[in-house]
């Protein structure tokens, strides 16, 4: 989570956390467990709800992202996902097909839907386990998430993660789709420095990618999360077969 100075410099940085805080408030998620001094009114409640929302996203990332990137890598990935979502441009005009004049637009902002789902994870955890979602062991968090993720209907079943994370029905699926769409995820999957979306020198084109050394994947996540943020627009959905 970022500190107050960073938030003041970038008012939009915590927009997703604000949405999630509103969802937590709407579902009447109790704050007694995370309040140390009995509270100090409405403003204190808002701050606590936002802090809890950040903890929920971190706890979700810790439960569903690969163990190979380490706890620090999963936290950095959660920060990167949050930054991507805060910069997301809803219903953005997409790149035209070559030679086509048809205009296509991307999906709506998934933030409000995903915020309510984070709030629901917290509420269900408290009702089922008498503990906050972030307080549960990782295995229990994964079980709870599986219960909440809807099964894809009909032909969509078995297709895997959506190509565009914003099209995911659940925040856990969106987080996974965002992570596995990144170059370091391909490196991690093949245990090699593939460098997806990058160009290798021509003289290296026939060589096999170098093996991935220990810690490379986590380091790549950190580098990407620390990179300057730019406006992200939605990728065009793949046409249905």
N, C-alpha and C positions, 0 to 999 in steps of 0.2 A: 504494500500500500504506500502511496506517496504521502509526503508530509504536507503540512498546511501551506508552506511557502510555495511548493510546486503547484498546489491547487489554486492559489491566488494568482499565479502567473498565467495559468491556463484554465479559465472558467469552465471549459467544456470537458476537462479531463475526467471528471467524476460523474458525468451525466448518467452513465449506466448504473453506478452505485446509488445515485439519487432515485432513479426509477425503481431500483430494487428496494431501497429504503421505504418508498411510498407503498410498494406491494407488501412489505413486511408489516407496515402500519395498518394497511387495509385488512390484512388477515389476522390482526390482533395478536401477532407473535409476541409473547411475553418478554419483557426486558429485564425482569428481576435477576435472571441468571448472569447477565453481563453488566449490571449496574452495581458499582461498588459503594456509592454513597447515598443510595435512596433516590437519586435523580434530582434534577434541578429545573424541572419544567419542560415545556414543549421543545425549546431549542436543544436542550440536553438529549431529549428523546430522539430528535432527528439525527443528531450526531451519532448516538449509539446505534440507531437503526442502520445508518450508512456504514459504520464500522462493522456491524454484524454482516451486512451484505458483502463487504469485501472479504470477510472471513469465510463466508459461505462459498464464494467463487474459488478461493484458494483451496478450501477443503474438497470441493468438487474436482478441481484439477489434480489434487494429490491422490484422489481415489481412482480416476479414470485414465490419466495419462501414463505412459510407460515408465516403469521403474528405472530403466537404463539411464534416464536423464537426471536422476537424483531428485531429492526434495527441493534443492535450490533451483534446478532446471524447471521443475513443475510450477514453482512459484513464479519464476520469470515468465513462463509460458502463460500463466493466468494473467499477469500484467500485460503481456503482449496482446492477448485476446481482448482484454478490456479496452486497450488503446485502439485496436482495430474496430471494435464495436462503437466506441465513442466517435470515431472518425467516419463511420459508415454513412454513406449518402443514400437515403431511401429512394426507391423508384427512380434510379439513375438511368439516363439514356445509355444504352449499350452500344458496343461497336457493331456497325452494320456488316451484314454479309457482303462479300465481294460482288459488285455488280447489282446489288439489291438496294431498292429505295425504301424498303420496309423498316419501320422504326420499332425497336424493341426496348422494353424497360425492365429494370431489375426488380427484385422483391421489395416489400415494405420493410420498415425498421423492425427487426425481430426483438429489440431491446425490451419493450413492455411485456411481450409474451414470456420471454426468458426470465425477466425479473420476477414475474408472478410465480414461475416454476421454481426459482431459487427459494422464494418465500414459502412455497408449498413443501419443499424438502425440509426446511427448518420446522415447520408446523407438524408435519407427519413424524419427524424424528422425536419431537417433544411428546407427542401423543403416544407413539408406539414404545419409545425407549426411555422416556422421561429424561432426555438429555438433548442438548443442541446437536445439530447435524455435524458441526465441526468437532464436537467432543467425542463422537463415535469412532471406534476403530475403523480402519480403511475397509475391511471386509464387510462390515455392517453398512457403511456408506454405499459401497458398491451394490449390495443387495437392495437397499432402499431405492437407489437410482434405477435399477433394473425394473422394479415394480412400477416406477413412474413413467418410464419411457414407453410410448405407445408402439405397438407392432405396426409396421408399414402395411397398408392395405393392398390386396390383390397383387398385381404385377410388380408393384414397388418392392415387395418382399424379396430379400436376397440380393438387392442391388448394391448394398453397402452404403457407405457414407455419401451424402450429396456432394456434388462438385462445387457448389456454392454454399458455404457454411450458413448464410443467412436464410437458406431454404429449409434448414433443419427444424423439425417440429419441436424438439426439446433442446434446452440449453446444453445438456451433456453431449448430445449428438453434434450440436453446433461447435462446441469446444473441440471435440475430436476431429471433426471435418476441417476446422481451421488449422489445427496442429499438423495433421497428416497431409495437408495441402502445401506445406512449407518445404523448402529444399532440404533442411536438416533431417526431416522425417524420412525422406527417401534414403539419405545417407545412413541413418540409423537402421532402417529396414534391411538394407543390403550390406551393412557393415563396411561401407566403402565411401571414399570421397567422390561421389558422383557429381555434385555441384549442379543439381537440376536448375534449369533456367539460366545457366551461365555458359559461356563459350570457352572451350579449351583451345590452346594453341594448335594449329594445324598439325605440327609435328608430333603432337601427343594424341591425335585422334584415334590411332590404332592401338594405343596402350590401354590396359585394364586400369580402372581407377585404383588409386592407392588405398590400402586398408585403413579403416577408421580406427584411430588409436583411442585408448581409454580416456574418457572425459571429453572427447571431441563434440559429441552430440549436445551435452549440457552447455558447453562453451558456445556452440553455435546458437542455441536458444537465447543465451544471454546477449550475444552480439546483436541478434535481430531485435530483441526487446529494447536494447539501448539505442538503436539506430534512430535518426530523426524521423518523426512521423509525418506522413503525407496523406492527402485525401485519398481514401480507398473508395473505389466504385465497385459495384457488384459485377462479378463476372457473368457472362451470358450463360444461362442454363443450357446444358446439352439437349439437342432435340430428342424427343421421344422416339424410340425405335418402333 
